[in-house]
Amino acid sequence: MNLPSESLKTQLALSKKMIQVKVGAWLERKVRTNSNQTTSFLWDGENVLSTPSMIAEMEETCRLLLKEQFLNNEEWDSVGTLVNVVHIAATPIGFEVLIKAKIYSVDDRRITFDVEASDDLEKIGSGKHERFIINIPKFKSKFDSKKSKMMLRSFGKTIKEA
């Protein structure tokens, strides 16, 4: 019978702790929009907050909620796995946007959030976002392995084409 290593025991203990992520936990943060977050095709000059930038701020708010309230160990974090968001109103660059995230459901390490963004006048976006809690060293190991395989395949194709 193989007994789990100390590292694996620690990961299992942390995993059990992470299951205690609480539905209903929330975080709000204000973000001042800037010129790196604009659309570039409507008219000349800085204009409106882009949809990808709004979504990125929603994702980061959800990530921070998990990190600040539940994932205190630096070896654990989360990655986004699903976004279902509508962007319903434009916000000029230079103004603040309030981003709200609330945990809607927990399924082991898969966490679903309700997200919302508002400027000083109105709601500008809302929807659902899903994140998966990861062990960073394990994730990086899998990623590095995949990257190596892809580089070998790419290198092999290059040699065949030469």
Buried (B, 14 or more C-beta within 10 A) or exposed (E): EEEEEEEEEBBEEBBEBBEEBEEEBBBEBEBEBEEEBBBEEEEEEBBBBBBEBBBBBBBBBBBBBBBEBBBEBEBBBBEBEEBEBEBEBEBEBEEEBBBBBBBBEBEEBBBBBBBBBBBEEEBBBBBBBBBBBBBEEEBEEEEEEEEEEEEEEEEEEEEEEE
